[in-house]
Amino acid sequence: MHITSKNKKKSSKNKTRKHKLDKLIPKITKINDYSVLFLPLPNCKIFYASAIIYGGNIIENKNNSGISHLLEHVIMDSWKKCNKKSCFHYWEKYGTYSNAHTGNTEIKFWRQGLSKYANDIMDYIATIVVNPFIYQKSITKEKAAVRNELTTYFNNPVWKLNNFMDKHLYTKDGLIYTNDWPQQIKNLKNIKKNDLIQFAKKYFHQDRILFVVAGDYNKIQITNILKRKLKKKQNIRCISFNPSCYTLQKKVLFVKHKDAKNTKIRIYFPSITKTFNKDSHYYPFISQLIGSSGNGILFDELRTKLNLVYGAKCNLLNNSCGHFFFITISTLDKNVLKVLFKFFEIIEKYKKNTISDKKLSHFKNRYLFNNFNVKWNSSGIASFFEDTIFYQLRKSDKNILSYNQILKKIKHLSKDKIRNLIRSIFNTEQCMVGYIGKKKVNFTIKDF
């Protein structure tokens, strides 16, 4: 295909930009004691802004479980410029996208749109987080939305397993009730306007928030907006970003579901190791190695070779509690015992033996393939850095690597190092096994 000189010039600019981003190790800027992460992308057409707040389920208790989720919904419409109407209607003409979510240890709000609307987007994100205008009509509307959302989860009975395991997994009240939908629905009707206002005042302050700004923007203008909007709050108590969240109990839990067509298995490997420690950059690779979708060691052993399961997935959760690996497997009732014994046999195998050169090459290439597909747009670069930096806000010696540095670590990852990582991550002495199905099987903590 013929490339014009204009296209060649554009291609050269993109390569130069990507080359710089590959080596980028961003630093936090302080504005009125609030943490701001500036990620400049020259010539990027899309502007992205987000706010991540330390909180979510972890700061709740049994009687207000779900308040963070409701507040998340209400705050999205809490900009005075929306005139007590849904902010969806305000932003409709701008063609922007936005969303929010409540997690175990964080609440996140984000919006992105064309770069020419950068100042408006930044004003919106900063205002709703530090000075939300909460009104009753929005609360009533969003209570109905949250109730509908929670009741849809009842359609999948696996929520009962998740809820039961949470009761044994966590030490914090708020986390214990993370998946307790009946309790959250019960609480929903008792949450008042003043409860939401006071909750936001108590927890949405400079010690807990990271703002992320990415794209092609006027930094002076964005900085001035943030200086106006981010008013310092006094007498703020410093909080720990690495609380002790897990019981670390070795258990086998069963939930009976008489109408189940198969059995769902969950296997948890929590750790109190600090998030983003010296080995944490290897964890996504280990997760893919063990159980990436349609691939991975578990899929190969349990599906391809033995035909015991349809799929076996290993997920990684990083948050303020530490890192948390969990396995999800679905199998026929008759195969539950075989699958459980085989799973732990596989883990023990790779604790003792190194993987083959062929497997190592395969998974490294798969990892590199997935990461070479990283989109260096505003939301892509933000998602690459924001969690890493957010969960290290209070650390003086932050463990932040560039894209190139991470890929280099994976390229040089040895078989011995992988074996050592599997040994430390999949610690069966603090492993929790749970399953939901028709029949309980003869499997106890003595079996792993």
N, C-alpha and C positions, 0 to 999 in steps of 0.2 A: 504494500500500500504506500502511495506517495505521501510524504509528510511535508507540509509547507514549512517555510522558515519560521512563520508565526507559531505554528504548532510545536516546532522544535524548541523555540524559545520558551513556550509555556511548559513543555515537558521538562526542560532543563531547570526551570524554577521549581517545579514540583519535586524533582529529585533533590535539589538543594535543600528545600524545606524539610523533606523527609529525612535527609541525611542529618540535619540539625536536630530534629526531633528524636532520632535514634539515640543521640548522645545526651539528650536533655535530662538533667537532674534538678528539678525545680525546688525552690525554697519558699518558705512561708513569709508573707509580708504581714506586719501588724498594723491594723488601722483601728485606733481607739481601743486597743487591747483585743480586738477580734482578729482571728486568723484568716488570711485570704491567700488563696493559691492562684497566681496569675499564670496562665498558659497562653502565650501569644502565638497565633498562627497567621502570619502574613498571607494575604490574598484569600483567606478562607471566607466563604460566603455565608457560613452559618455561625451564629453566636450562641454560646451555651453558658448558662449560669445555674449553680446549684447551691444548696445549703444543707449540710449534714449536721445533725444535732445528736450529741450523746444522750441517749434516753431510750425510748421505745418500751418494750415489755419489762425490761429489767428494773425500771423505776416505779412500777406499779405494785399493787397488792391484790389480794383476793377480791376486796370490795370495790376496787376501781379498775380492775382488769379490763382492758379495752379502751380506756380513756385516751390513750395516745393515738390509737387508730381513729377514733371519732375526731379528735383534735386535728389530726392530719387532714381529714376530709374538710372540716370547717375552715381551716386556715387557708386552703386553696382559694376560697372565696372571700378572704378577709381584707382585701385591698379596697380602700375607700373610693378609688376611682371607678370601681365596679358598681357604685351606687346601690348597695344592698341587693344586688342581683347576682346571678351566677357569673363569675369572671369568664366563663366560657364565651358568653355573648360579647364581652368587651374585647377579648383577644381574637374573636372569629375573623375579623377583617384583616388581622395581621398575619394570619396563616401560621401561627406558632404551634408548637407541641409542648405538652407539659404532663407531668405526673408526680406522684409522691408515693412513698411506701413507709410502713412501720415495720421495723425488724426487732430482733431480740435486744440489741443494744444501740439502736440508732433510729432516727426518723430523717427521711431525706425528701427534699423538694427540688424540682428542677424545671426549667423551661428553656426551650431553644427556638430560634427563628432566624430570619434574615438579619445580616449584620447591621443593616440600617436601623433596626429596632433595638440595638444593644442596650442603649440607655434606659429605655422603657422596661425591658426585661430585667435589667439589674435593679432598677427601682422597685419593681414588683417583688422580686425574690427577697431583697433586703428588708422591705417593709413588712411583708406578711410574717416574716420570721421574728423580727425584734419588736414590731409594733402592730400586731394584728388587730383589725377592727372586727370583733366577733359580735354577731347579732342573732337574735332568737330565730328569725325565719330560716336562716342558714342551718342552725342547729337542728331544728325540726325536720328540715328536708334531708340533711345528712344522716340523721338518726335512722330514717327510713331506708336510706341507701346502704348504710352499714348493716342494718338488720337483714336486708335482702342478701347482702354479700355473705354474711355469716350462715344464714340458713341454707344457702346453696352448698356449703361444705358438708352438710348432713347427707347429701346424696352419695358421698363416698365414705363408706363405713371405716375406712382406714384412719379417719380422724380419731376414732376411739382408741386405736393403737398409739397414735402420736400423743394423745392426751395422757394415756396411762403411763407411757414411758417418760413423759415430761415430769410426772409426779415423783418418779424415782431418780431421774437424771439430774435435776437442778436443786440448788440450795436456796435460791432467791425466789420469794413469793411470786413476783411478777412473771418470772420465767416458768414457774410451775404451772401457771394458768394460761400460758401462751396459746395453747390449742384447745382450751376449755370453752367451746362455743356456747354451751348452755349458760355457764357462769357469766360470760361477756354479754349475752343477750339480756340476762337478768339485770346486770349492772347498767345497761344502756338506758333503761327508762328512768334510772335514778340520777343520772349525770345532769347537772344543771349548768346554766350559762356561767355562773360565777365559778363553778368548779373548773371549767375549761380555762377561764381567764386567769385564775390563780395558779393553775397547773403550768400554763405557758409562762407566767411571770417567774415562777420558781425555777423552771428548768431551761428556759430558752435565754441563755446569757453568754457572754464572751468566753467564759471558761470551757464551754461545751460545743462551740459551733465552729465549723470550717466552711467558708465560702469558697467556691471554685468558679473561676472566670476563664473561659476558653474561646478563642476565635480571633478575628481581626477587629480590634476595637481601639478606641481612643483611651489610653490608660489614664490620662489626666482626668478626663471626664468621668470615667468609671470610678476612679479613686475619690473624686469630689462627691459623687453620689453616695458612696459608702461612708465618707466622713460625715455627711449630713444625716444619714439614716442610722448609722450604728452608734447609738449613744451608750457611753460606758455606764454600766450598772455597778453600784458600790456594794461593799460588804459581801462579796461573792466567796463562798467557801470552795476551795479547790477540791476536786473530786478525783477518785482513782479510776483510771481507764482500764485497769486489769484486776477486777474483783475476782474473788473465788466463787465460781458459779456452779461447779459440778460436784456431785457427791462422789464420783469416781468409784461407784459400787459395781461389783461384778454380779450380774443378775441375769436370769432368764424369765421373761414375762410373756404371758399368753392371754389373748383376748378372744373369747368365743364369739363366733358369728355363724349362726346355724344355717344361714342362706348363702354362705360364701361358695363361689364356684371354684376358687383356688385359694392358696394361702400366700399372704404378703408377709415378707420377712424384712425386719429392719435390724441392722447391727451397728451399734454406736461405738466409736473410739474417741472419747473426749480427751483433752489434754489441758493441763494448767500452764503449759509452756507459753511464754509471752508471744502475743501475735507479732508477726514479722521479726522473728529472731534470725540468727545467722543462717539457718537452714530453710526458712519459710519460702524462699524463692524457688525451692525445689518441689514444694508441696503440690502445686498444680500438675506438674509432670508426674509425680507419684500417683495422684488421683487418676490421671488418664491411663497410666500404665496398668493400674489395678482394675479399673472398671470404667473406661470410656464407653459411650453408647455404641453398641454394635462392634465393639473392639475390646481390647484389654485382656488381661490374663484371665479374669473371671469368666468373661464371655467365651474365651477360647476353651477353657477347661469344662465349664458347666453346660455350655450350649453346643459348641462345635464338636467337642469330643464325646460328651456324655448325654447330650440331648435331654438334660434335666430341667432346664429353664428356658423361658423365652428371651429374657434379658437379665443382666446383672450390672448395676450401676454403682460406681463409687463417687460420692460427692464430697466436696471440701467446703466447710464454712469457716471463715475467718471473721472474728469480731473481738470485742473487748474482753470476752471471757477466755480467749485463747483460740487455738485451732481445733477443729472438730471434723473428723472423717466419719462418714456414715454410708453404709452399704444398703441398697434396696434391691430385693430379689422377689420375683413372683414365680410360684411353681405349683404344680398339681399337688393336692393333699397327700397323695401316696408317696410323693418324693421329698417331703419336708425334711425328714430325718436324714436322708441321703445327702441332701443339699447342705444342711447344717454341718454334718461331719466333713463333707468334702470341702466346704469353704475353709474351715479351720486347718484342714490338711494342706490346702494350697498355700495359705498364709505361712504356716510353719515351714513348708518347703522353701519358700523364698526368703525366710529368715535365716535358713541354714545354707542355702545354695545361691550362687549368683545366677542371674538370668543369662541366657545364651547371647553370643555376639549378634546373632541374627535378630533376636527379639530386641536387643538394645538399639541396634541400627533402625529397626522398624519404628519403634516408639519415639526415638529422637527425631526421625524424619517426619513422623506424624505431628509431633509437637511443633517443630519448626514450620511445617506447612500451615498449621492453624494460626501460628503467630505471625507468619509473613502476610497473612490475610487481614491483619489488624488495619483498620481504617484510620488513617491519620487525619480525621476531621475533628471538629470541636468536641463532640460527645465521645469519640473514640479515645482521644488523648486524655480527656477528663476521667473516663472510666479506668484508664490504665493506671492513673496516679492517685485518684481521690481517696479510695479506701486505704491504700498503703500509708498515705500521709495522715489521714484522719485518725486512724487507730494508734498513731505514734505522736499525736499532738503534744502530749505531756513529756515525751522523751527528749532528753538533751542530745543523745547520740542516735539519731534516727537512721534506720537501715533502709535507705532509699537507693535503688539502682536504676540506671537508664535501661531502655529497651535493649540496647546492644549488650550491656553488661549481663543482663539476665540470659539472653540467648547464648552468650559465651559460656556462662556457668553450665547451662544445659548441654552444650556441645562437649564440654570437658567432664561431664558427670560420669564417674566410673562405675563399674559393676559392684565393686566393694562398697562404695558410698551408697548406692541404691539399696543394697542388702542392709546396711546399717540404718538407713532411713526407715525401711520397712520394719525392722526390729523395734525402733523407738516409737513409731507411729501406731503400729497395730499391737499395742500392749494388752494382752488378753486378761491381765489382772485388774484392769479397770474398763473392761468391755461389757456392754449391755446388749443382750439379744432379746428381741421382741417379735412376736408373730401373731397374726390374726387369721383365723380360719375355723373350720368346723370342729376339728379335733386336736386335743392336746397330745403332744408326742413325748416320748421318754428321752428328754434332753435336759441336762442340768449343768450347773457351773463346773461340775467335775469333768465334763466332757470337752472343755477347752481351757 
